[in-house]
Amino acid sequence: MKTIMIGGSGLQECPQCEGIWSDAETLQRICTEKEKQAAVLGMPAPAAEPADMEKDIRYFPCPVCQQLMNRVNFAHYSGVVLDVCKAHGTWFDKDKLRRTVEFIRAGGLEKARAHQIDQLEEERRRLEATRNAGIPLDLEQSSGSDRGRQSRPIADLFRSLLG
């Protein structure tokens, strides 16, 4: 990979596939700083390709630790699927960094947060209705080894909302 500078940030680019590797700190700056976003949007646009490039789904190793990365829908709402190593950074396939920044600039993060808040509110209403009906929470959705796990989705949503 070769180092490329975008808005003063050093990112790693694969010359063969044109994918880009960003460490977590650099990605955070791109997500929050308008100047960095403008630099990404100012990059030369790749030749037009079909919109659905997710036909050949593969899991790739992190370039730092070599562990397989997780495929994540950016902000759980964008439709831009990225490969993420929580410890080291994010891999953007060709043109996905641009699509991610376009999502952010179009107010996508705010929409994603509103969507998560709506989901939390719906879950809160469902739990309240369950309590009012006198149904024990640990028996409502599961039994056996899954007992007590239904509270995890709420915690996960809070973590993703705050993270």
N, C-alpha and C positions, 0 to 999 in steps of 0.2 A: 504494500500500500504506500501511497505517497501522501505527504502532507499538503493540504490546500488551505489557504487563508480565506475565510468568509467573514467579513465585518470585523476583522481583527482577531477572530477565533481560529485556532488551528484544528482542522478536522482531518481525518484520514479517508482517502478515497482509493477504491480499487480501480486500477486502470482498465481491467477487463470488463467488469460488469457495471462500472460507474456507481456502485453503492458507496455509501458514506457511513463511517463510524464516528460517533460522538460520545465522549465521556459524559457522565451525568451532569457535571457542573456546567459544561459548555451548552448542553441541551437546555438546562434551566435558564441560562442567560439568553439563549435564542428565543425561548418561550416568553420571556418577560421584557426583553429590550427591543423596542421598535426598530432601532438602528440595525440590529443584528438580523431581524426579520426582513428588513428592506434589502440587506445584502444578500440574503438567501433568494429573495424574489428577483434580484438583479442578476442572478447566475444565468448563463445561457440555458435556454429551454432545450430539452432533448427532442429528438425527432418524435413526431406523433406515433404513439403505439396504442394498441387496443386498451380500453379502460380497464378491462378485467385481466390483470396480470397474475392473479392468484390461482391459476390452474394447476401449477406444479408446486404444491406446498411441500416444503422441506424444512427441517429444523437444522439450524447452523450452529456451530460452536462459537462461543465468545472468542474474539481475537486475543483477549488477555489471558483468560483462565482455561480456555478450551472446553468448558462445560456447555452443553446444549442450552441455547437461549429459549425463552418463552416467547410465543407469538401473542402480541397484545394489540387490541384495537385502541389506538391512541385516544386518551381521555374516555375510554369505554363508550365512545359515541361518534367518533369521526368517520369511521369506515376506512381509515388508513391503518392497515395492519403492519406492525413493526416487530422486529426481533429484539428482545430486551434481556440483558443480563443485569439483574438488580444491583450487583456489586460493582459493575464496571462501565456499563453504558448501553447505547442503543444503536442498532444497525438499521439504516435506511436503504432499502433497495432503490434502484434508479428512480429518480424523481419523487420519492416519497418524502424527502425533507421539504421540498417545495410544497407538496400537497398538505403536509402537516402545518407549515407556516400559513398557507392560504386558509386552512381551517381556523387557526388561531386568529388571524386578521379579520375573518368574517364573524367573529364573536362566538366561535365554536366552544371555547373553554367555558364561557358564561352559560351557554346553552346546555353543555354537559353537566355543569354544576346544578343548574335548575332541574334537569332531568333526574339527577341523583337525589336532590331534595324531594322531588315528587315521589320517587320510589321509596324514600325513607318515610315520608308522610303516609303513603299507602300501607307500608309495613306496620307503622305505628297504629293506624286505624284497624288493621287486621288483628294485631295483637290485643288491642283494646276490646274489640268485639269478642275475641276468644276469652279474655278475662271476664267480660260481662256475662258471657254464656256459661261460665263456670267450667270450662274445659281446661284441664291441666296443660300447661304449655309443653311439657316434655312428652305428652302423649298425642298432641294435636297432629303432628306431621310425620312422626317416625316412632320406631320402637327398637328395642334391642340395642345394638352397638351404636346406632345413630342417635340415641336418646340425648337430648340437651343440645344438639348441634344447630337447631333452627335459630338460635340467637346469633350464631356466627355471621349469617348474611348481613345483619344490621351492623355488626362491628366492622365487617369488611367494607360495607358501604361508607361508614364513617371514616375509616382509614383512607379509602380512595378519594373521598371528598376533601379530606384535609391534606392528602399527599399529593 
